[in-house]
Amino acid sequence: MQKNLYLIIILFSLTSCYTYQVKKQVDPATDNKEGSKKNTALANNTSTQMKSTTAESQSLNAQQTPVPINVQETLAPNKKFKIDVDGKSYKIIVDKWERDSLVAHPISNPKKILKFHKNQINGEKIAEKRFSQPIADIITVTVYAGIAVGIWSLLR
C-alpha cells in the first residue's frame, strides 16, 4: 500500500498544470450564418425570398476559406510555443524576429539557436504554453483525497 502511495505522489509531483494549446480562432462563418438567419426571418413574406436567402447562405458557406494565420503576430518574443516546422515538432522560446526569420532556442537547450523562415512554420499547429485549469483541479482533488486517506489510515 505504501509503495503504491509513494508512486502516486511521485507521479503527481512530476505532472505539470501547463499544457501546449492551439489558439482557436473566431470563425467568420458563424457570423455570416447568424446574419443569414436574421435575413431569412425578416424575409419570410414570400417563398422566393426565402429560397434566395438560403441559396445565398449556401454560396457563402461554399466560398469561405480558412482565415490565414499571421505567424509573426502569433509568435511573440519571450513566450513558450510548440511549433511544427517541415513535419518536425519543436518546443521553443521565441527570442526575436529578424525580417521574415524567427530566431528562437529550444526550451531544453538555451545555448542552441534555431532560425526558421516564416513560410516553413505550420501556422495551424502553433501551440502556446498555457495554464490548464482542469488539470490543476484534478491534481488538487487527488491530493485532497490522498491527504484524507492518510489521515484516515493514521486514525485507524
C-alpha positions in Angstrom: 0.0 0.0 0.0 2.8 2.4 0.9 4.7 1.7 -2.2 1.7 2.5 -4.4 1.0 5.7 -2.4 4.6 6.8 -2.9 4.4 6.0 -6.6 1.2 8.1 -6.9 2.7 11.0 -5.0 5.9 11.0 -7.2 3.8 10.8 -10.4 1.6 13.8 -9.4 4.7 15.8 -8.3 6.0 15.4 -11.9 2.8 16.4 -13.5 2.6 19.9 -14.8 -0.5 22.1 -15.0 0.8 23.8 -18.1 0.0 22.4 -21.5 0.5 23.4 -25.1 -2.8 24.6 -26.5 -3.6 25.7 -30.0 -5.5 29.0 -30.1 -9.0 28.7 -31.5 -9.7 31.5 -34.0 -13.0 33.2 -34.4 -14.8 31.7 -37.4 -16.4 34.4 -39.6 -18.7 31.6 -41.0 -20.7 31.6 -37.8 -21.2 35.3 -38.1 -22.5 35.0 -41.7 -24.8 32.2 -40.7 -26.3 34.3 -38.0 -26.8 37.2 -40.3 -28.4 35.0 -43.0 -30.8 33.6 -40.3 -31.8 37.1 -39.4 -32.3 37.9 -43.1 -34.5 34.8 -43.6 -36.6 35.7 -40.5 -37.3 39.1 -41.9 -37.9 37.8 -45.4 -40.4 35.1 -44.7 -43.1 37.0 -46.6 -42.7 35.1 -49.8 -41.2 31.7 -50.6 -39.0 33.1 -53.4 -37.3 35.4 -50.9 -36.6 32.5 -48.6 -35.2 30.4 -51.4 -32.9 33.2 -52.4 -31.6 33.8 -48.9 -30.9 30.1 -48.4 -29.1 30.0 -51.7 -27.0 32.9 -50.7 -26.1 31.3 -47.3 -25.1 28.1 -49.1 -22.9 30.1 -51.5 -21.3 31.9 -48.6 -20.5 28.6 -46.9 -19.0 27.3 -50.1 -16.9 30.4 -50.7 -15.4 30.7 -47.2 -11.8 29.7 -46.8 -9.8 29.5 -43.6 -8.5 32.8 -42.3 -4.7 33.0 -42.9 -2.7 33.0 -39.7 -0.1 35.7 -39.3 2.8 33.7 -37.8 4.8 36.9 -36.8 1.9 38.2 -34.7 1.2 34.8 -33.1 4.8 34.0 -32.1 5.5 36.8 -29.6 9.0 37.2 -28.0 9.8 35.6 -24.6 6.9 33.1 -24.8 7.0 29.4 -25.0 5.5 27.7 -28.0 5.3 24.3 -29.7 5.7 24.7 -33.4 5.7 22.3 -36.4 8.4 23.1 -39.0 8.6 20.8 -42.1 6.9 17.9 -40.2 9.2 18.2 -37.2 7.9 19.4 -33.8 9.9 21.9 -31.7 9.3 23.3 -28.2 10.9 26.7 -28.3 11.2 30.1 -26.5 10.9 32.9 -29.1 13.8 35.3 -28.9 13.0 37.8 -31.8 12.1 38.2 -35.4 14.7 39.2 -37.9 12.8 40.3 -41.0 11.0 37.1 -42.1 13.0 34.7 -39.9 12.2 33.5 -36.4 15.1 33.4 -34.0 14.5 31.1 -31.1 16.1 28.5 -28.8 14.8 25.1 -27.6 13.4 25.1 -24.1 15.8 22.3 -23.0 19.0 24.0 -24.5 19.1 27.8 -24.2 22.6 27.9 -25.9 21.4 26.4 -29.2 19.9 29.0 -31.6 17.3 27.9 -34.1 16.3 30.0 -37.2 13.2 29.4 -39.2 11.6 31.2 -42.1 8.0 32.2 -41.5 6.9 30.1 -44.6 8.5 27.0 -43.0 6.3 27.2 -39.9 2.9 25.5 -40.0 0.6 28.2 -38.7 -2.3 25.8 -37.9 -0.2 23.9 -35.4 1.3 26.7 -33.3 0.5 25.8 -29.7 1.2 28.2 -26.8 2.1 27.0 -23.4 -0.8 27.9 -21.1 -2.1 27.1 -17.6 -4.7 24.3 -17.8 -7.4 24.7 -15.1 -9.0 21.2 -15.5 -5.6 19.5 -14.9 -5.0 21.7 -11.8 -8.4 20.8 -10.5 -7.8 17.1 -11.0 -4.4 17.3 -9.2 -6.0 19.3 -6.3 -8.8 16.9 -5.8 -6.4 13.9 -5.9 -4.1 15.5 -3.4 -7.0 16.2 -1.0 -8.2 12.7 -1.4 -4.7 11.4 -0.6 -4.5 13.6 2.4 -7.9 12.3 3.6 -6.8 8.7 3.1 -3.5 9.4 5.0 -5.4 11.0 7.9 -7.9 8.1 7.9 -5.1 5.5 8.0 -3.4 7.3 10.9 -6.5 7.5 12.9 -7.4 3.9 12.2 
